[in-house]
Amino acid sequence: MRVAQVIGRVTLNMQDPSFKGGRWLMCNPLDTAHFNSAFKKQPPLSKQLSLVAYDNLGAGEGDIVGIVEGAEATAPFDYDIPIDAITVAIFDSLSYEPPN
């Protein structure tokens, strides 16, 4: 799982009917240096590439979310679905202490 901040929404003209009820969010992965401060001030754009994730949790712009990518992103669905990233958590707070 990666931790990211929602930085916007993606609007589609057409989408596969299997995605009904969700939305697409533009997410900026956070560097570990910004985990503890992400809720107090907006973190800078990451050196990692931003990504688009499917969301059916109701996350909004500015929220800090957990994202799962790859084959694991299809796990919540009982049917085949063309998806590569999905939000799996909306965080209220983070407390990170780097390993020594």
C-alpha positions as CSV (number, residue, x, y, z in Angstrom):
1,M,0.0,0.0,0.0
2,R,1.1,3.5,-0.8
3,V,0.1,6.7,1.1
4,A,-1.0,9.6,-1.1
5,Q,-2.9,12.9,-1.0
6,V,-5.9,13.5,-3.3
7,I,-5.0,16.4,-5.5
8,G,-8.0,16.4,-7.9
9,R,-10.7,14.5,-9.7
10,V,-10.7,12.9,-13.1
11,T,-13.8,13.4,-15.3
12,L,-14.6,10.8,-18.0
13,N,-17.0,11.1,-20.9
14,M,-17.5,7.3,-20.9
15,Q,-16.5,4.5,-18.5
16,D,-17.1,0.8,-18.2
17,P,-20.4,0.1,-16.4
18,S,-18.6,-2.0,-13.8
19,F,-17.3,1.3,-12.3
20,K,-20.8,2.6,-11.5
21,G,-21.0,4.3,-8.1
22,G,-17.3,5.3,-7.8
23,R,-15.1,8.1,-9.0
24,W,-11.6,8.6,-10.3
25,L,-9.1,10.6,-8.2
26,M,-5.7,12.1,-9.1
27,C,-3.4,11.2,-6.2
28,N,0.1,12.4,-5.3
29,P,2.2,9.7,-3.5
30,L,3.7,11.1,-0.3
31,D,7.4,10.8,0.6
32,T,8.0,9.3,4.1
33,A,9.4,12.7,5.2
34,H,5.9,14.2,4.9
35,F,3.9,11.5,6.6
36,N,3.7,13.2,10.0
37,S,3.1,16.7,8.7
38,A,0.6,15.9,5.8
39,F,-2.4,16.8,8.0
40,K,-1.0,20.1,9.2
41,K,0.2,21.5,5.9
42,Q,-0.1,20.5,2.3
43,P,2.8,18.3,1.3
44,P,4.8,19.3,-1.9
45,L,4.3,17.4,-5.1
46,S,6.3,14.1,-4.8
47,K,9.2,13.1,-7.0
48,Q,7.1,10.0,-7.7
49,L,4.6,10.2,-10.5
50,S,1.0,11.1,-9.6
51,L,-1.5,8.4,-10.4
52,V,-5.2,8.0,-11.0
53,A,-7.0,5.7,-8.6
54,Y,-10.6,4.4,-8.5
55,D,-12.4,5.5,-5.3
56,N,-15.7,4.2,-3.9
57,L,-15.0,5.3,-0.3
58,G,-15.9,9.0,-0.8
59,A,-12.4,10.5,-0.5
60,G,-12.1,14.2,-1.6
61,E,-9.5,16.7,-2.5
62,G,-6.9,17.1,0.2
63,D,-7.6,13.8,1.9
64,I,-4.8,11.4,2.7
65,V,-5.5,8.0,1.4
66,G,-4.1,4.5,1.2
67,I,-3.8,3.1,-2.4
68,V,-3.3,-0.4,-3.5
69,E,-2.0,-1.1,-7.0
70,G,-1.7,-4.0,-9.4
71,A,-3.6,-7.3,-9.2
72,E,-4.5,-6.6,-5.5
73,A,-6.6,-3.6,-6.6
74,T,-9.1,-6.0,-8.1
75,A,-9.6,-8.0,-4.9
76,P,-12.6,-6.0,-3.6
77,F,-14.7,-7.0,-6.7
78,D,-16.5,-10.3,-7.3
79,Y,-16.1,-9.9,-11.0
80,D,-13.3,-9.2,-13.5
81,I,-12.6,-5.5,-13.6
82,P,-10.0,-3.4,-15.6
83,I,-8.4,-1.6,-12.7
84,D,-4.8,-0.9,-11.6
85,A,-5.2,1.4,-8.5
86,I,-7.9,1.7,-5.9
87,T,-8.2,3.7,-2.6
88,V,-8.5,1.4,0.4
89,A,-8.4,3.8,3.3
90,I,-8.9,7.4,4.2
91,F,-6.6,8.3,7.0
92,D,-7.5,10.6,10.0
93,S,-3.9,10.8,11.1
94,L,-0.5,9.3,10.5
95,S,2.4,8.7,12.9
96,Y,5.6,7.5,11.3
97,E,8.9,6.9,13.0
98,P,11.7,5.9,10.6
99,P,13.7,2.7,11.4
100,N,17.1,3.3,12.9
